[in-house]
Amino acid sequence: MQSNKRFLAVTALMVVLFLIFSVSIIGFKLSPFVPLLAALMLTMFFGWLNHFSWTDLQDQLLKGIQTGLAPIFLFLLIGMLIALWMAIGVIPTLLWIGLDLANPAWFLPAAFLIPAIIGTAIGSAFTTLATVGVALMGVGLTFGFPAPILAGAIVSGAIFGDKSSPLSDSTNLAASISGTDLFDHIKNLMWTTIPAFIVSLIFFGILGLQKHPTAGLVQLQQLQQQLHPNFWVLSLLVLLFVMAWIKIPAIPTLLLNILLSALIFLQSHGLTALSDTLLNGFKTNAGNATIQALLNRGGMLSMMPTVIIITLALALGGLLSQQGILQDFMTPIIKHVKTQATAITGTLLTGIMANFMIGEQYLSTILPGQLWKPVFKRLNLSPLALGRSLEDSGTVVNYLVPWGVAGSFAAQTLNVPVTSFALFAIFAWISPLFSLASAWTGIGIKQQKEA
């Protein structure tokens, strides 16, 4: 009886939290921090009613934030790097090259393919979005493509790269949680990743042909002439890729690039200008409004809205995980799972739900993995099937969550709200669909004896 009351209580809480988020963000179009704050207070009150002390609740909240200190610090570093790369010419040079080579007829599929290739090479969707993604966004906007479609293509490519790379933190995490070899895990991912990649490429190819950019070639040439390429500074981008490839962690990689970029910046500017650029971002003196819109970016302060949202989301995740709310909600359901297809479907839904409730990519992989691993073993499913299910939900769906770590970072970096680009981030929502199709047809599902 007690367990039934607990299940009903956590179910009611989950429903109310979902209504808070959906009504606030979709209905009233509020910033995500408003429903996050409301959900945070409600969950703390729920914990107090369930006999947690206020000190315990504070500790739960802080533990959740602690799990995200690394990405929060990473965002501040990326804000500084974007500002410096704008100032010394790295991103303007990429823009110049893009304007020189790009053709509106094939730009959208290229905006998907380029982040996919680079993301696979360096294993970081965040770094891909903050560097090449920003440049592609600028070129696409000058062509006249709608910002949500551009962002959807760039985000889709970056997710594919992050998901397919052996250097990716999220890919390594999913392999670790499921207990599988990393390269076997990546190979098994291809059953759903390759179809999602092909569908995404076709989608952006067709969409690119249907959309007729308003910018003419003369306008683009005039814009290109106002950019001053400096090709040797692209060696910093090469250094970034090399350091990622030899598996140097993201934070020291970014710190070294910031140091070298700052030294180049100081060749023509003073310390005061450097300090201002690192904090407030780069500000161009160009009189052209388009150039200003493209280049006036970066700085630590530009990342603060993202940091605020992520901090609140992590705090909420700490309360939900430390109180066992998601576990208590799923455990009675898990006990009744009898088929392999149902187990995979349940894992996918748990990962998606965790993303929308917790907003943190890693927790949305770890918690479903812990919940469903015994079920996969009981049903003779290979851990490879679990790892793929975790990737196809916990990893990719976070980019569709406005208050999620990945979604809010992509929105801030590309300057497009998640609610605007989510529909066009086709790779993120079609991957779980292919995983569902695989589960119910049995295609590509590994059994325990095959592992």
C-alpha positions in Angstrom: 0.0 0.0 0.0 2.8 2.4 0.9 4.5 1.7 -2.4 1.3 2.4 -4.3 0.9 5.8 -2.5 4.5 6.7 -3.4 3.9 5.8 -7.0 0.8 7.9 -7.2 2.5 10.8 -5.5 5.5 10.8 -7.8 3.3 10.4 -10.8 1.2 13.4 -9.8 4.4 15.4 -9.4 5.7 14.4 -12.8 2.5 15.4 -14.4 2.4 18.8 -12.7 6.1 19.4 -13.6 5.3 18.5 -17.3 2.4 20.9 -17.3 4.4 23.7 -15.7 7.1 23.4 -18.5 4.7 22.9 -21.4 2.2 25.7 -20.5 4.9 28.2 -19.5 7.2 27.7 -22.5 4.9 26.7 -25.3 1.7 28.3 -24.1 3.0 31.6 -22.6 6.4 31.6 -24.4 8.2 32.4 -21.2 11.9 32.0 -20.7 12.8 28.6 -19.4 14.2 30.0 -16.1 10.6 30.9 -15.0 9.1 27.3 -15.0 12.5 25.9 -13.8 12.3 28.1 -10.7 8.7 27.1 -10.1 9.5 23.4 -10.6 12.5 23.7 -8.3 10.3 25.2 -5.5 7.6 22.6 -6.0 10.0 19.7 -5.9 11.6 21.0 -2.7 8.2 21.3 -1.1 7.4 17.7 -2.3 10.6 16.5 -0.7 9.8 18.3 2.6 6.3 16.6 2.6 8.1 13.3 2.2 10.2 13.9 5.4 13.4 15.3 3.9 14.8 18.1 6.0 15.5 21.5 4.5 19.2 20.8 5.0 18.9 17.5 3.0 17.0 19.3 0.2 19.7 22.0 0.0 22.4 19.3 -0.2 20.4 17.5 -3.0 20.1 20.7 -4.9 23.8 21.5 -4.6 24.8 17.9 -5.6 22.9 18.4 -8.8 24.7 21.6 -9.6 28.1 20.0 -8.8 27.6 17.5 -11.7 27.4 20.4 -14.1 30.3 22.5 -12.9 32.5 21.2 -15.8 30.1 22.2 -18.6 29.3 25.5 -17.0 33.0 26.4 -16.9 33.3 25.1 -20.4 30.6 27.5 -21.6 32.5 30.5 -20.1 35.6 29.4 -21.9 33.8 29.0 -25.2 32.3 32.5 -24.8 35.8 33.9 -24.4 37.1 31.8 -27.4 34.4 33.0 -29.7 35.1 36.6 -28.8 38.8 36.3 -29.4 38.4 34.3 -32.6 36.1 37.0 -33.9 38.6 39.7 -33.0 41.7 38.1 -34.5 40.0 36.9 -37.6 39.5 33.1 -37.2 35.7 33.1 -37.6 35.7 36.1 -40.1 38.1 34.1 -42.3 35.8 31.1 -42.2 33.0 33.4 -43.1 35.0 34.7 -46.1 35.8 31.2 -47.3 32.2 30.2 -46.9 31.0 33.2 -48.9 33.6 32.5 -51.6 32.8 28.8 -52.0 29.2 28.4 -50.9 26.3 28.0 -53.3 22.7 28.5 -52.1 21.6 25.4 -54.0 23.6 23.0 -51.8 24.3 25.1 -48.8 21.7 23.5 -46.4 23.0 19.9 -46.9 26.6 21.3 -46.5 25.5 23.0 -43.3 24.5 19.5 -42.1 27.5 17.6 -43.5 30.3 19.9 -42.4 29.5 19.8 -38.6 28.9 16.0 -38.9 32.4 15.5 -40.3 34.1 17.9 -37.9 32.1 16.7 -34.9 33.2 13.1 -35.7 36.8 14.2 -35.9 36.9 16.1 -32.6 34.2 14.4 -30.6 32.5 17.5 -29.3 29.2 18.9 -30.5 29.6 22.0 -28.3 33.0 22.9 -29.8 31.7 22.2 -33.3 28.7 24.5 -32.8 30.8 27.3 -31.2 33.3 27.4 -34.1 32.3 26.1 -37.4 28.6 26.3 -36.5 28.8 30.0 -35.8 30.5 30.5 -39.2 28.0 28.4 -41.1 25.2 30.3 -39.4 26.6 33.6 -40.6 27.1 32.4 -44.2 23.6 30.9 -44.3 21.9 34.1 -43.0 23.7 36.1 -45.7 22.2 33.8 -48.2 18.8 34.5 -46.8 18.0 31.1 -45.3 15.6 31.2 -42.3 17.6 31.0 -39.0 15.6 28.1 -37.6 16.2 25.9 -40.6 19.9 26.8 -40.6 20.2 26.0 -36.9 18.4 22.7 -37.3 20.8 21.6 -40.0 23.9 22.7 -38.0 22.7 21.1 -34.8 21.7 17.9 -36.5 25.2 17.5 -38.0 26.9 18.3 -34.7 24.8 15.7 -32.9 25.7 13.1 -35.5 29.4 13.8 -35.1 29.2 13.8 -31.3 27.3 10.5 -31.4 29.6 8.7 -33.8 33.0 9.8 -32.5 35.1 7.6 -30.2 36.4 10.9 -28.7 32.9 11.9 -27.5 32.2 12.0 -23.8 28.6 11.0 -24.2 29.4 8.1 -26.5 32.0 6.8 -24.0 29.5 7.3 -21.1 26.8 5.2 -22.9 29.3 2.4 -23.6 30.5 2.5 -20.0 27.0 2.5 -18.5 25.9 -0.4 -20.7 29.2 -2.3 -20.1 30.2 -2.6 -23.7 33.4 -2.1 -25.7 33.5 1.4 -27.1 34.1 0.5 -30.8 31.5 -2.3 -30.6 29.1 0.2 -29.2 29.7 2.7 -32.1 29.4 -0.1 -34.7 26.1 -1.1 -33.2 24.9 2.5 -33.2 25.1 2.6 -37.0 21.9 0.5 -37.2 19.9 3.6 -36.3 22.5 6.4 -36.9 23.1 5.8 -40.6 19.4 5.7 -41.5 18.8 8.9 -39.5 21.9 10.5 -41.2 20.5 9.6 -44.7 17.0 10.9 -44.0 18.4 14.1 -42.5 20.7 14.7 -45.6 17.8 14.1 -48.0 15.6 16.4 -45.9 18.0 19.3 -46.0 18.8 18.7 -49.6 15.1 18.9 -50.6 14.6 21.9 -48.3 17.6 23.7 -49.7 16.2 23.4 -53.2 12.7 24.6 -52.2 14.0 27.6 -50.2 15.0 30.5 -52.4 17.4 32.8 -50.6 16.8 36.5 -51.0 20.4 37.6 -51.1 21.9 38.1 -54.5 25.4 37.3 -55.6 26.3 41.0 -55.8 25.2 41.6 -52.2 27.2 38.6 -51.1 30.3 39.8 -52.9 29.9 43.2 -51.4 29.6 41.6 -47.9 32.7 39.4 -48.6 34.7 42.5 -49.5 34.1 43.9 -46.1 35.7 40.8 -44.4 39.4 40.7 -44.2 40.7 37.1 -44.2 43.8 36.1 -42.2 44.5 32.5 -43.2 47.4 31.8 -40.9 45.2 32.2 -37.8 43.3 29.1 -39.0 46.2 27.2 -37.5 44.5 27.7 -34.2 41.5 25.8 -35.5 43.9 23.0 -36.7 45.4 23.0 -33.2 42.0 22.6 -31.6 41.3 19.5 -33.8 44.7 18.0 -33.2 44.4 18.4 -29.4 40.9 16.8 -29.5 42.2 13.9 -31.7 45.0 13.1 -29.2 42.4 13.0 -26.5 43.4 16.1 -24.5 40.3 17.1 -22.4 38.2 20.0 -23.6 39.0 22.5 -20.8 42.9 22.4 -21.2 42.4 22.4 -25.0 40.2 25.6 -24.8 42.5 27.3 -22.3 45.5 26.8 -24.5 43.6 28.2 -27.5 42.4 31.1 -25.5 46.0 31.9 -24.3 47.4 31.7 -27.9 44.5 33.8 -29.2 45.0 36.4 -26.5 48.7 36.7 -27.3 47.8 37.3 -31.0 45.2 39.8 -29.9 47.7 41.7 -27.8 49.9 42.3 -30.8 47.5 45.1 -31.9 45.5 45.8 -28.7 46.1 46.6 -25.1 45.3 44.7 -21.9 42.2 46.8 -21.3 40.8 45.9 -24.7 41.6 42.2 -24.1 39.8 42.3 -20.7 36.7 44.0 -22.2 36.6 41.5 -25.2 36.8 38.4 -22.9 34.0 39.7 -20.7 31.7 41.6 -23.1 32.5 40.0 -26.5 33.9 41.4 -29.7 32.4 44.6 -31.2 33.3 45.5 -34.7 33.8 49.1 -35.9 32.2 48.3 -39.3 29.3 50.4 -40.3 27.5 47.6 -42.1 24.6 46.3 -40.0 24.9 42.8 -41.4 28.6 42.6 -40.5 27.8 43.8 -37.0 25.1 41.2 -36.7 27.5 38.5 -37.8 30.6 39.5 -35.8 29.4 41.1 -32.6 29.5 37.9 -30.6 31.1 36.1 -27.7 32.3 37.0 -24.3 31.6 35.4 -20.9 28.6 37.6 -20.3 27.0 36.3 -23.4 26.9 32.9 -21.9 25.3 33.9 -18.6 21.7 33.3 -19.7 22.7 29.8 -20.6 24.6 29.3 -17.3 21.6 30.5 -15.3 19.2 28.1 -17.1 21.6 25.2 -16.8 22.3 25.9 -13.1 18.5 25.8 -12.3 18.0 22.7 -14.5 20.9 20.9 -12.7 19.5 21.9 -9.3 16.1 20.4 -10.3 17.9 17.3 -11.6 19.7 16.9 -8.2 16.4 17.0 -6.3 14.7 14.5 -8.7 17.6 12.1 -8.7 18.5 12.3 -5.0 14.9 11.8 -3.9 14.6 8.8 -6.3 11.5 10.4 -7.9 12.3 9.1 -11.5 13.3 5.7 -10.1 10.1 5.4 -8.0 8.0 6.4 -11.0 9.6 3.8 -13.4 10.2 0.8 -11.1 6.6 -0.4 -10.8 6.3 -0.2 -14.6 9.6 -2.0 -15.2 8.5 -5.0 -13.2 5.8 -5.8 -15.7 8.0 -5.6 -18.8 8.0 -9.0 -20.5 9.2 -8.5 -24.1 12.4 -7.2 -25.6 10.6 -4.6 -27.7 8.9 -3.2 -24.7 12.1 -3.0 -22.7 13.8 -1.0 -25.5 10.8 1.2 -25.9 10.7 1.8 -22.1 14.4 2.7 -22.1 13.9 5.2 -24.9 10.9 6.8 -23.2 12.7 7.0 -19.8 15.7 8.7 -21.5 13.4 11.2 -23.2 11.4 11.8 -20.0 14.7 12.3 -18.0 15.8 14.9 -20.5 12.7 16.9 -20.1 12.5 16.5 -16.3 16.2 16.8 -15.4 17.6 18.7 -18.4 21.1 17.1 -18.2 22.5 14.9 -20.8 24.7 12.7 -18.6 22.0 12.0 -16.0 19.5 11.3 -18.7 21.9 8.5 -19.8 23.0 7.2 -16.4 19.6 6.9 -14.7 17.8 5.0 -17.5 20.9 2.8 -17.8 20.8 1.9 -14.1 17.1 1.3 -14.2 16.9 -0.9 -17.3 20.2 -2.8 -17.2 18.8 -5.7 -15.1 15.7 -5.9 -17.4 17.9 -6.2 -20.5 19.8 -9.0 -18.8 16.6 -10.8 -17.7 15.3 -10.7 -21.3 18.6 -11.9 -22.8 19.2 -8.6 -24.6 22.8 -7.7 -25.3 24.3 -4.7 -23.4 24.9 -3.3 -26.9 21.1 -2.9 -27.3 21.0 -1.0 -24.0 23.9 1.3 -25.1 22.2 2.2 -28.4 18.9 2.9 -26.7 20.6 5.2 -24.2 22.3 7.1 -27.0 19.1 7.4 -29.1 17.3 9.0 -26.2 19.5 10.3 -23.4 22.1 11.8 -25.6 20.4 13.3 -28.7 17.0 14.5 -27.3 18.7 17.0 -24.9 19.1 19.3 -27.9 15.3 19.5 -28.1 14.9 20.6 -24.5 14.8 24.5 -24.1 16.1 24.2 -20.5 18.5 21.3 -21.3 22.2 21.8 -21.1 22.7 21.0 -24.8 19.6 22.7 -26.1 20.2 26.0 -24.2 23.8 26.0 -25.3 22.9 25.5 -29.0 20.3 28.2 -28.7 22.6 30.7 -27.1 25.5 29.9 -29.5 23.5 30.1 -32.7 21.2 32.8 -31.4 18.0 30.8 -32.3 15.6 29.6 -29.6 15.2 25.8 -29.2 11.5 26.1 -29.8 12.3 27.6 -33.2 14.9 25.1 -34.5 13.7 21.9 -32.8 11.3 21.0 -35.7 14.3 21.2 -38.1 16.8 19.4 -35.9 15.5 16.3 -37.6 18.4 14.0 -36.6 17.6 14.5 -32.9 14.0 13.4 -33.1 14.3 10.8 -35.9 17.0 8.8 -34.1 14.6 7.6 -31.4 12.0 6.7 -34.1 14.5 4.5 -35.9 15.4 2.9 -32.6 11.7 2.2 -32.0 11.4 0.7 -35.5 14.5 -1.5 -34.8 13.0 -2.7 -31.5 9.6 -3.7 -32.9 11.0 -5.3 -36.1 13.9 -7.0 -34.5 16.3 -5.6 -37.1 19.8 -4.9 -35.6 18.8 -6.0 -32.1 21.7 -7.9 -30.5 21.0 -10.9 -28.2 23.0 -11.7 -25.1 24.6 -14.8 -26.8 25.7 -12.6 -29.7 27.6 -10.1 -27.6 
